[in-house]
Amino acid sequence: MIGFSELELVAAAKAGDRDAFERIVLDNERALYHLALRSLRSEEDAADAVQETFLKAYTGLASFRGDSRLFVWLYRILSNVCTDMLRRRRDTLSLSPDGDGLSPELDIPDTRHDPAVLAERSETRAQVRAALAQLPEDFQRPLLLREYAGLSYEEIAAALSLPQATVKTRIFRARKKLCALLSADGNFSAPGPSKGRKGGERV
């Protein structure tokens, strides 16, 4: 199915072509998994969420009209799945006050790099994840869709049912807040004085 457009793949999948739907899965599962992982903070739960998303997508593919990118439609399904899983997790935690119900997020080792470099990278990713977790959900979700899924502002607006101007504002504020959190923790240096400004103003 290589070389087919997205709409052609969808049309073929709607007609019962399993190879077409498998191509859809391969094209989208990685980005969906990373978004689910940052929402659920559990590799096992994220994998389950993505699997459930594609099951729902397969049975409901007829409802996709092509008004947006397929990934936007899939993300809406994933978002609902993750919300349901978090709700069930909270219900379970209320019965088990001693457990946090969260599995540690593991990084897959990259053997192509020096172990020391890999360890530093892993620590940096953990620091960014921790800072992201402190953002309000209204800021976190559009930022993740922009940075990790690569969606345009228009696509994010469609996925979250928000005006495009609101999406841009929230992403700007999210980035600013993220930088402040990382700088406060000593993970990143705050920007120094700009030579192009009088009186040492910061850019």
C-alpha positions as CSV (number, residue, x, y, z in Angstrom):
1,M,0.0,0.0,0.0
2,I,3.1,2.3,-0.3
3,G,2.4,5.3,-2.4
4,F,-1.3,5.5,-1.6
5,S,-2.7,8.8,-0.3
6,E,-4.3,8.9,3.1
7,L,-7.8,9.1,1.6
8,E,-7.1,6.2,-0.7
9,L,-5.9,4.1,2.2
10,V,-9.1,5.0,4.2
11,A,-11.3,4.1,1.2
12,A,-9.6,0.8,0.7
13,A,-9.8,0.0,4.5
14,K,-13.5,0.9,4.4
15,A,-13.9,-1.6,1.6
16,G,-12.4,-4.3,3.8
17,D,-8.8,-4.2,2.7
18,R,-6.9,-5.3,5.8
19,D,-3.5,-4.3,4.3
20,A,-4.7,-0.8,3.9
21,F,-5.8,-0.6,7.6
22,E,-2.4,-2.1,8.6
23,R,-0.7,0.7,6.8
24,I,-2.8,3.2,8.7
25,V,-1.8,1.6,11.9
26,L,1.9,1.6,11.0
27,D,1.7,5.3,9.9
28,N,0.1,6.4,13.2
29,E,0.8,4.1,16.1
30,R,4.2,5.5,17.2
31,A,2.9,9.1,17.6
32,L,-0.3,7.9,19.3
33,Y,1.7,5.7,21.6
34,H,3.9,8.6,22.8
35,L,0.9,10.8,23.4
36,A,-0.8,8.0,25.4
37,L,2.4,7.4,27.3
38,R,2.6,11.0,28.4
39,S,-1.0,11.0,29.5
40,L,-1.1,7.6,31.2
41,R,2.6,7.4,32.4
42,S,2.6,3.6,31.9
43,E,4.0,1.8,29.0
44,E,1.5,-1.1,29.4
45,D,-1.5,1.2,29.7
46,A,-0.3,3.3,26.7
47,A,0.0,0.2,24.5
48,D,-3.4,-0.9,25.6
49,A,-4.9,2.5,24.9
50,V,-3.4,2.5,21.3
51,Q,-4.7,-1.0,20.7
52,E,-8.2,0.0,21.9
53,T,-8.0,3.2,19.7
54,F,-7.3,1.2,16.6
55,L,-10.0,-1.3,17.4
56,K,-12.5,1.5,17.8
57,A,-11.2,3.1,14.6
58,Y,-11.6,-0.1,12.6
59,T,-15.2,-0.6,13.7
60,G,-16.0,3.1,13.3
61,L,-14.0,3.9,10.1
62,A,-17.2,4.5,8.2
63,S,-17.8,7.6,10.3
64,F,-14.5,9.2,9.1
65,R,-15.5,11.7,6.4
66,G,-12.1,13.1,5.6
67,D,-12.8,16.6,7.0
68,S,-9.5,16.5,8.8
69,R,-6.3,14.5,8.8
70,L,-6.9,10.9,9.8
71,F,-4.4,11.4,12.7
72,V,-6.7,14.1,14.2
73,W,-9.6,11.8,14.1
74,L,-7.5,9.0,15.7
75,Y,-6.3,11.3,18.4
76,R,-9.9,12.2,19.4
77,I,-10.5,8.5,19.9
78,L,-7.3,8.1,21.8
79,S,-8.1,11.0,24.0
80,N,-11.5,9.5,25.0
81,V,-9.8,6.1,25.6
82,C,-7.2,7.7,27.9
83,T,-9.8,9.7,29.7
84,D,-11.8,6.5,30.4
85,M,-8.6,4.6,31.5
86,L,-7.6,7.4,33.9
87,R,-11.1,7.5,35.3
88,R,-11.0,3.7,35.9
89,R,-7.5,4.1,37.5
90,R,-8.8,6.8,39.9
91,D,-11.7,4.5,40.9
92,T,-9.2,1.7,41.5
93,L,-6.9,3.9,43.5
94,S,-9.7,5.0,45.7
95,L,-10.0,1.4,46.9
96,S,-6.2,1.0,47.2
97,P,-4.8,4.1,49.0
98,D,-1.4,2.6,49.5
99,G,-0.6,2.2,45.8
100,D,-0.1,4.9,43.2
101,G,-1.1,2.6,40.3
102,L,1.5,4.1,38.1
103,S,4.3,2.1,36.4
104,P,7.7,3.8,35.8
105,E,8.2,5.2,32.4
106,L,11.2,3.4,30.8
107,D,13.5,4.6,28.0
108,I,14.5,2.1,25.4
109,P,18.4,2.0,25.3
110,D,20.0,3.3,22.2
111,T,23.1,1.1,21.7
112,R,24.4,3.3,18.9
113,H,25.6,5.9,21.4
114,D,28.0,6.0,24.2
115,P,26.5,4.8,27.5
116,A,27.4,8.1,29.3
117,V,25.8,10.1,26.6
118,L,22.7,7.9,26.6
119,A,22.4,8.3,30.4
120,E,22.6,12.0,30.1
121,R,20.0,12.0,27.4
122,S,17.7,9.8,29.4
123,E,18.0,12.1,32.4
124,T,17.2,15.1,30.3
125,R,14.1,13.4,28.8
126,A,13.0,12.4,32.4
127,Q,13.4,16.1,33.5
128,V,11.3,17.3,30.5
129,R,8.6,14.7,31.2
130,A,8.5,15.8,34.9
131,A,8.1,19.4,33.9
132,L,5.5,18.6,31.3
133,A,3.5,16.7,34.0
134,Q,3.3,20.0,36.0
135,L,1.7,21.9,33.2
136,P,-2.1,22.3,33.3
137,E,-3.8,19.9,30.9
138,D,-5.1,22.8,28.9
139,F,-1.5,23.8,28.1
140,Q,0.0,20.3,28.0
141,R,-2.3,18.7,25.4
142,P,-1.8,21.3,22.6
143,L,1.9,21.4,23.3
144,L,2.2,17.7,23.0
145,L,0.2,17.6,19.7
146,R,2.5,20.3,18.3
147,E,5.9,19.0,19.5
148,Y,5.4,15.2,19.5
149,A,2.7,14.7,16.9
150,G,3.8,17.5,14.6
151,L,0.2,18.8,14.0
152,S,-0.4,22.2,12.6
153,Y,-2.2,24.8,14.7
154,E,-5.3,24.3,12.5
155,E,-5.2,20.5,13.1
156,I,-4.7,21.0,16.8
157,A,-7.7,23.3,16.9
158,A,-9.8,20.7,15.2
159,A,-8.6,17.9,17.5
160,L,-9.3,19.9,20.6
161,S,-12.4,21.8,19.4
162,L,-10.7,25.1,20.1
163,P,-10.3,28.4,18.1
164,Q,-6.9,28.5,16.4
165,A,-6.0,31.7,18.3
166,T,-6.6,29.9,21.6
167,V,-4.3,27.0,20.5
168,K,-1.5,29.4,19.6
169,T,-1.8,31.3,22.9
170,R,-1.8,28.1,25.0
171,I,1.2,26.7,23.2
172,F,3.1,29.9,23.7
173,R,2.3,30.0,27.4
174,A,3.0,26.3,27.7
175,R,6.5,26.7,26.3
176,K,7.1,29.7,28.5
177,K,6.0,27.8,31.6
178,L,8.0,24.7,30.6
179,C,11.2,26.8,30.2
180,A,10.5,28.4,33.6
181,L,10.0,25.1,35.3
182,L,13.2,23.6,33.8
183,S,15.2,26.7,34.7
184,A,13.9,26.7,38.2
185,D,15.0,23.1,38.7
186,G,18.5,24.0,37.4
187,N,18.1,21.8,34.4
188,F,18.5,24.5,31.8
189,S,20.1,28.0,32.0
190,A,17.9,31.0,31.7
191,P,18.7,33.1,28.6
192,G,21.5,35.7,29.2
193,P,21.4,39.4,28.4
194,S,20.8,40.2,24.8
195,K,23.5,42.4,23.2
196,G,20.9,43.9,21.0
197,R,18.9,45.4,23.9
198,K,19.8,48.4,26.0
199,G,20.3,48.0,29.7
200,G,20.8,44.2,29.5
201,E,17.1,43.4,28.9
202,R,16.4,39.7,28.4
203,V,14.8,38.6,25.2
